Each structure stands twice: as C-alpha cells, then as structure tokens.
C-alpha cells in the first residue's frame, strides 16, 4: 500500500496539471499599432513641435488569479516599445529634426468581462518604470548640433480593450492604453503617451 502512495500522488499531480491546462488560465499577446502625430506650440515661446506618426510594439503575459460571477481578475506584465519622429521649428532661420523612443515595463492587473462565448471586454491598470530618449539634430545659419537626452521615470498605465476568440488557443485583441509619466518626455509636451494596439493573443 505504501508503494502505491507515490504513484497516486503522481497521478493526482498529472490530473491537476491537466485541469490547469484545460482551464487556460494564462495568455501571451503580441500587438502593434500607430502612435498619433501632433502639432503643438510650446506655451510662451515661438517654438512649434511637429511629431509624425510612429509605431508601438507590446508583449504582454497574463495569468488569471481569480474568477467571479462578474468577471475574471488577471495579473499582467506588459512590455511596451514606442518610436516616433518629427521636427521642431523655432524661427525661419532655425529648424531641427528629432527622433524619439521609449520603453515601459508596467506590471499590473486586468479585469476581463465576458459578454458572449467568443467576445470579452477588459480594463487594465498598472505601474512601473520607463526609459525615454530623444535625439535632436539642430541646424541654423553656419552652425549645427546633435543633442541626446535619456530619462528614466516612473510610469502609470491604464486603458481597456476587446478580445475576440478565434479558436481555443488563439484570439484577436485590440486595446488603447495611456502611459502617464513626467511632462515633456520623448517628444511629447504633456504627461500622456497614448498607444493603440492590435494583434494576437495565445491562450494556454
């Protein structure tokens, strides 16, 4: 009988592992999207900042920790990369071209509400750290300069999205997420960095 106990424990472990896989309480999403451009005049100056449309990539791993009648609670660890380009015009005789990029790691929570067998909506919120950089090439009458700025700041993100299940293992996912941080980073005059992403989520 004692010899059978380890075998029974092994069998129970296999069954529990199989049940966990069947529940599909983890996912991995890969999404990309555009960053909207802007045309802003810096308050109190004659400087116009024109930012062209850029792009973003997000990789997000999520794990379900709670299921309720209202919805499911997940923890997530999104990694977001963003790149933009643009120009700055201060006067008729001075202009510059810049490119900027930033990276954020913002672990947090996701609350998912299923509304139909294949469709669910979710909200997200989290906080972490980000690196924001800008390369500025300036030119004027008889002179030019190159300036590189990099800042590491705390970041808070929030947003929401929709998940459309294609198969048991695959779904389409789209979301909008706002990364709020210190003012004036990576070519953005304000505190907010909006990202619109669309891509695939793999469930396991």
C-alpha positions as CSV (number, residue, x, y, z in Angstrom):
1,X,0.0,0.0,0.0
2,X,2.8,2.4,0.9
3,X,4.4,1.8,-2.5
4,X,1.2,2.9,-4.2
5,X,1.0,6.3,-2.4
6,X,3.7,8.0,-4.6
7,X,2.0,6.6,-7.7
8,X,-1.3,8.0,-6.5
9,X,0.3,11.4,-5.8
10,X,1.9,11.4,-9.2
11,X,-1.4,10.6,-10.8
12,X,-3.2,13.4,-8.9
13,X,-0.5,15.9,-9.9
14,X,-0.9,14.9,-13.5
15,X,-4.7,15.3,-13.3
16,X,-4.3,18.7,-11.6
17,X,-1.8,19.9,-14.2
18,X,-4.1,18.8,-16.9
19,X,-7.1,20.6,-15.3
20,X,-5.0,23.7,-15.1
21,X,-4.1,23.5,-18.8
22,X,-7.7,22.8,-19.7
23,X,-8.8,25.9,-17.8
24,X,-6.4,28.0,-19.9
25,X,-5.5,30.5,-17.1
26,X,-2.6,32.2,-18.9
27,X,-2.1,34.1,-22.2
28,X,0.6,35.8,-24.2
29,X,-0.3,38.7,-26.5
30,X,1.8,40.3,-29.3
31,X,0.3,43.6,-30.6
32,X,1.4,46.5,-32.7
33,X,-0.1,49.9,-33.6
34,X,0.5,53.5,-34.6
35,X,1.3,56.4,-32.4
36,X,-0.7,59.5,-33.4
37,X,1.3,62.6,-34.5
38,X,0.8,66.1,-33.2
39,X,1.3,69.7,-33.9
40,X,1.9,71.8,-30.8
41,X,3.1,75.3,-30.0
42,X,5.1,75.4,-26.8
43,X,3.4,77.9,-24.4
44,X,5.3,81.2,-24.0
45,X,7.7,80.6,-27.0
46,X,7.6,80.7,-30.8
47,X,8.6,77.1,-31.0
48,X,6.3,74.7,-32.9
49,X,6.8,70.9,-32.3
50,X,5.5,68.7,-35.1
51,X,5.6,65.0,-34.3
52,X,5.0,62.5,-37.1
53,X,3.1,59.2,-36.7
54,X,5.2,56.5,-35.1
55,X,4.8,52.9,-34.1
56,X,4.5,50.7,-30.9
57,X,5.0,47.1,-30.0
58,X,3.6,45.4,-26.9
59,X,4.4,42.0,-25.5
60,X,2.1,41.0,-22.6
61,X,2.0,37.9,-20.4
62,X,-1.1,37.5,-18.2
63,X,-2.2,34.9,-15.6
64,X,-5.6,34.5,-14.1
65,X,-5.7,34.7,-10.3
66,X,-9.4,34.9,-9.6
67,X,-12.8,34.1,-11.2
68,X,-16.0,35.7,-10.1
69,X,-19.5,35.9,-11.4
70,X,-18.8,39.5,-12.5
71,X,-15.6,38.6,-14.4
72,X,-12.0,37.4,-14.1
73,X,-9.1,39.0,-12.4
74,X,-5.6,38.7,-14.1
75,X,-2.1,39.9,-13.3
76,X,-0.1,41.0,-16.3
77,X,3.4,42.2,-17.1
78,X,3.3,44.2,-20.4
79,X,6.5,45.4,-22.1
80,X,5.8,48.3,-24.5
81,X,8.2,49.8,-27.0
82,X,7.5,53.0,-29.0
83,X,9.3,55.1,-31.6
84,X,8.4,58.4,-33.2
85,X,10.0,61.0,-35.5
86,X,9.3,64.7,-36.1
87,X,10.6,68.2,-36.4
88,X,10.9,71.4,-34.4
89,X,10.7,74.9,-35.9
90,X,11.7,77.9,-33.7
91,X,12.1,80.6,-36.4
92,X,12.6,81.0,-40.1
93,X,16.4,80.6,-39.7
94,X,16.4,77.7,-37.2
95,X,15.0,74.2,-37.5
96,X,15.7,70.7,-36.3
97,X,14.7,67.1,-36.8
98,X,14.3,64.6,-34.0
99,X,13.6,61.0,-33.4
100,X,12.5,59.6,-30.0
101,X,11.7,56.3,-28.4
102,X,10.6,54.9,-25.1
103,X,10.3,51.6,-23.3
104,X,8.0,50.9,-20.4
105,X,7.5,47.9,-18.1
106,X,4.3,48.3,-16.2
107,X,3.1,45.2,-14.3
108,X,-0.5,45.4,-13.1
109,X,-4.0,43.9,-13.2
110,X,-6.5,43.2,-15.9
111,X,-10.2,42.6,-15.2
112,X,-12.0,40.7,-18.0
113,X,-15.8,40.6,-18.5
114,X,-17.1,38.0,-21.0
115,X,-20.2,39.3,-22.9
116,X,-20.5,36.3,-25.3
117,X,-18.8,33.0,-25.8
118,X,-16.3,34.5,-28.2
119,X,-16.2,38.1,-27.0
120,X,-14.9,39.8,-23.9
121,X,-14.0,43.3,-22.8
122,X,-11.4,44.2,-20.2
123,X,-9.8,47.1,-18.3
124,X,-6.2,47.4,-17.3
125,X,-4.2,49.4,-14.8
126,X,-0.6,49.2,-13.6
127,X,2.6,51.0,-12.7
128,X,6.3,50.6,-13.2
129,X,9.3,52.2,-14.9
130,X,10.1,53.6,-18.3
131,X,13.1,54.9,-20.3
132,X,12.5,57.9,-22.6
133,X,15.1,59.1,-25.1
134,X,15.3,61.8,-27.8
135,X,17.9,62.5,-30.4
136,X,17.8,66.1,-31.7
137,X,19.7,67.4,-34.8
138,X,19.5,71.2,-35.0
139,X,20.7,73.4,-37.8
140,X,20.9,77.2,-38.3
141,X,23.0,79.8,-40.1
142,X,26.5,78.4,-40.1
143,X,26.0,76.0,-37.2
144,X,24.6,72.6,-36.3
145,X,24.4,70.5,-33.2
146,X,23.3,67.0,-32.0
147,X,21.8,66.5,-28.6
148,X,20.8,63.2,-27.0
149,X,18.6,63.1,-23.9
150,X,17.6,60.0,-21.9
151,X,15.4,59.9,-18.8
152,X,14.3,57.1,-16.5
153,X,10.9,57.8,-14.9
154,X,8.1,56.1,-13.0
155,X,5.0,55.3,-15.2
156,X,1.4,54.6,-14.5
157,X,-0.7,53.0,-17.3
158,X,-4.5,52.4,-17.7
159,X,-6.8,51.5,-20.5
160,X,-9.1,48.9,-21.9
161,X,-9.7,46.6,-24.9
162,X,-11.6,43.8,-26.5
163,X,-10.7,40.1,-27.1
164,X,-12.4,38.1,-29.9
165,X,-11.8,34.4,-29.6
166,X,-11.0,32.6,-32.9
167,X,-10.1,29.2,-31.5
168,X,-9.5,27.6,-28.2
169,X,-5.8,28.7,-28.5
170,X,-6.0,31.9,-30.4
171,X,-7.8,35.3,-30.3
172,X,-7.7,38.7,-31.9
173,X,-7.1,41.5,-29.4
174,X,-7.3,45.3,-29.6
175,X,-6.8,47.9,-26.9
176,X,-6.0,51.5,-26.1
177,X,-3.6,52.2,-23.3
178,X,-2.4,55.5,-21.8
179,X,1.1,55.8,-20.2
180,X,1.2,58.7,-17.8
181,X,4.6,60.0,-16.6
182,X,6.6,63.1,-16.2
183,X,5.9,66.0,-18.5
184,X,7.8,66.6,-21.8
185,X,9.5,63.3,-22.4
186,X,10.3,61.6,-25.8
187,X,8.9,64.5,-27.9
188,X,5.6,64.7,-26.0
189,X,4.7,68.1,-24.4
190,X,2.3,66.7,-21.8
191,X,2.2,63.8,-19.4
192,X,0.4,61.2,-21.6
193,X,1.6,58.7,-24.1
194,X,-1.4,57.1,-25.9
195,X,-0.9,53.7,-27.6
196,X,-3.4,52.0,-29.9
197,X,-2.5,48.3,-30.4
198,X,-4.0,45.4,-32.3
199,X,-2.7,41.8,-32.6
200,X,-2.9,38.2,-31.5
201,X,-3.3,36.5,-28.1
202,X,-2.2,32.9,-27.4
203,X,-4.1,31.1,-24.7
204,X,-2.7,28.1,-22.7
